[in-house]
């Protein structure tokens, strides 16, 4: 089952990374290429979500919850994977429900912010998963500089809690202003 998990995680990684790139392109362009890329955004996000759920489930089948939550890195990986999946589901639902209007006004910046946060979470979850299999990455050095030692720390540094709260408040404000334009 472990091999299936390792294989499956690469599909949402590739699909959601492609989705983040499409969001970036579409945020700043309304040209033909950006519009064509946007037409495949929702299917890419939903396919990434479906395979992401399979990858998540196989990960829980590979390692028992007691074993994976024993270490800070294991707990952080589960949290990062959960947040990543939740963010990309949110982006897929938002793109599906709002349609083309998601690119009008301030909504485009909301999409850009969500795509960027989803991309960062994706990178962190992948980095932690790589460490669990013995494949360290350069991103863990960046995380260490930011105050997060991936092997021993199980917490969100204070700066991350502040950023998370600011982003949450900003997203609510953007959402409310987009809902009642004026």
C-alpha positions as CSV (number, residue, x, y, z in Angstrom):
1,X,0.0,0.0,0.0
2,X,2.9,2.3,0.7
3,X,3.9,2.3,-3.0
4,X,0.4,3.3,-4.0
5,X,0.5,6.3,-1.6
6,X,3.9,7.4,-3.0
7,X,2.6,7.1,-6.5
8,X,-0.8,8.8,-5.9
9,X,0.6,11.9,-4.1
10,X,2.4,13.0,-7.2
11,X,-0.8,13.4,-9.2
12,X,-2.5,16.0,-7.0
13,X,0.9,17.7,-6.6
14,X,1.1,18.1,-10.4
15,X,-2.5,19.0,-10.9
16,X,-2.7,21.5,-8.1
17,X,0.6,23.1,-9.1
18,X,-0.8,23.4,-12.6
19,X,-4.0,24.9,-11.1
20,X,-1.9,27.5,-9.1
21,X,-0.1,28.4,-12.4
22,X,-3.4,28.8,-14.2
23,X,-4.7,31.0,-11.4
24,X,-1.6,33.2,-11.5
25,X,-1.9,33.5,-15.3
26,X,-5.6,34.2,-15.3
27,X,-5.3,36.8,-12.4
28,X,-3.1,39.0,-14.6
29,X,-4.4,38.2,-18.1
30,X,-7.7,38.0,-20.0
31,X,-5.9,36.9,-23.2
32,X,-6.7,33.9,-25.3
33,X,-4.2,31.6,-23.6
34,X,-5.4,32.6,-20.1
35,X,-9.1,32.1,-21.1
36,X,-8.3,28.7,-22.6
37,X,-6.3,27.7,-19.5
38,X,-9.2,28.8,-17.2
39,X,-11.6,26.6,-19.0
40,X,-9.7,23.5,-17.8
41,X,-9.1,24.9,-14.3
42,X,-12.2,23.4,-12.6
43,X,-11.6,19.9,-14.1
44,X,-7.9,20.0,-13.0
45,X,-8.8,21.1,-9.5
46,X,-11.6,18.4,-9.1
47,X,-9.3,15.7,-10.5
48,X,-6.6,16.8,-8.1
49,X,-9.1,16.7,-5.3
50,X,-10.3,13.2,-6.2
51,X,-6.8,11.8,-6.4
52,X,-5.8,13.8,-3.4
53,X,-8.5,12.1,-1.4
54,X,-7.2,8.7,-2.5
55,X,-3.7,9.7,-1.6
56,X,-4.8,10.9,1.8
57,X,-6.7,7.7,2.4
58,X,-3.9,5.4,1.3
59,X,-1.5,7.4,3.6
60,X,-3.8,6.7,6.5
61,X,-3.8,3.0,5.6
62,X,0.0,2.8,5.2
63,X,0.8,4.1,8.7
64,X,-1.3,3.6,11.7
65,X,-2.6,6.8,13.3
66,X,-0.7,6.0,16.5
67,X,2.6,5.6,14.6
68,X,2.3,8.6,12.4
69,X,1.2,10.9,15.2
70,X,4.0,9.8,17.5
71,X,6.5,12.2,15.9
72,X,6.1,15.9,15.4
73,X,7.0,15.5,11.7
74,X,4.2,12.9,11.3
75,X,1.7,15.1,13.0
76,X,2.8,18.1,11.0
77,X,2.5,16.1,7.7
78,X,-1.1,15.0,8.5
79,X,-2.0,18.6,9.4
80,X,-0.3,20.0,6.3
81,X,-2.0,17.4,4.1
82,X,-5.4,18.1,5.6
83,X,-5.0,21.9,5.2
84,X,-3.7,21.4,1.6
85,X,-6.7,19.2,0.7
86,X,-9.1,21.6,2.3
87,X,-7.7,24.6,0.5
88,X,-7.8,23.0,-2.9
89,X,-11.3,21.8,-2.3
90,X,-12.3,25.4,-1.4
91,X,-10.7,26.7,-4.5
92,X,-12.4,24.1,-6.7
93,X,-15.8,24.9,-5.1
94,X,-15.2,28.6,-5.5
95,X,-14.3,28.3,-9.1
96,X,-17.2,25.9,-9.9
97,X,-19.8,28.0,-8.1
98,X,-18.8,31.5,-9.1
99,X,-17.7,30.6,-12.6
100,X,-16.1,33.3,-14.8
101,X,-17.2,36.0,-12.3
102,X,-14.4,34.8,-10.0
103,X,-12.0,36.8,-12.2
104,X,-13.9,40.1,-11.8
105,X,-13.0,42.8,-9.4
106,X,-11.5,41.9,-6.1
107,X,-12.4,38.2,-6.5
108,X,-9.4,37.7,-8.7
109,X,-7.1,38.7,-5.8
110,X,-8.9,36.3,-3.5
111,X,-8.3,33.5,-6.1
112,X,-4.6,34.5,-6.3
113,X,-4.3,34.5,-2.5
114,X,-6.0,31.2,-2.1
115,X,-3.9,29.7,-5.0
116,X,-0.7,31.0,-3.4
117,X,-1.6,29.7,0.0
118,X,-2.6,26.3,-1.5
119,X,0.7,26.2,-3.3
120,X,2.7,26.9,-0.1
121,X,0.7,24.3,1.8
122,X,1.3,21.8,-1.0
123,X,5.0,22.4,-0.8
124,X,5.1,22.0,3.0
125,X,3.0,18.8,2.9
126,X,5.2,17.4,0.2
127,X,8.4,18.4,2.0
128,X,7.3,16.7,5.2
129,X,6.1,13.6,3.4
130,X,9.5,13.5,1.6
131,X,11.3,13.7,5.0
132,X,9.2,10.8,6.3
133,X,10.5,8.7,3.5
134,X,14.1,9.8,3.9
135,X,14.2,12.4,1.1
136,X,15.0,15.7,2.6
137,X,14.4,18.9,0.6
138,X,15.8,22.4,0.5
139,X,12.5,23.8,1.7
140,X,13.1,22.3,5.2
141,X,16.1,24.7,5.5
142,X,13.8,27.6,4.7
143,X,11.3,26.4,7.2
144,X,14.1,26.1,9.8
145,X,15.2,29.7,9.2
146,X,11.5,30.7,9.7
147,X,11.5,29.0,13.1
148,X,10.1,25.6,12.3
149,X,12.4,22.6,12.8
150,X,10.6,19.8,10.9
151,X,12.0,17.0,12.9
152,X,11.1,18.2,16.4
153,X,8.7,21.1,16.3
154,X,5.0,20.5,16.5
155,X,3.5,23.9,16.7
156,X,2.8,26.9,14.6
157,X,5.3,29.7,15.2
158,X,3.8,32.9,16.5
159,X,4.5,34.7,13.2
160,X,2.5,32.0,11.4
161,X,-0.5,32.3,13.8
162,X,-0.4,36.1,13.2
163,X,-0.2,35.6,9.4
164,X,-3.0,33.0,9.5
165,X,-5.3,35.3,11.4
166,X,-4.5,38.3,9.1
167,X,-5.2,36.2,6.0
168,X,-8.4,34.8,7.5
169,X,-9.7,38.3,8.3
170,X,-8.6,39.6,4.9
171,X,-10.4,36.8,3.1
172,X,-13.6,37.5,5.0
173,X,-13.3,41.2,4.2
174,X,-12.7,40.5,0.5
175,X,-15.5,38.0,0.4
176,X,-18.0,40.5,2.0
177,X,-16.9,43.3,-0.2
178,X,-17.2,41.1,-3.3
179,X,-20.7,40.0,-2.2
180,X,-21.9,43.6,-1.8
181,X,-20.1,45.6,-4.5
182,X,-20.3,49.3,-3.9
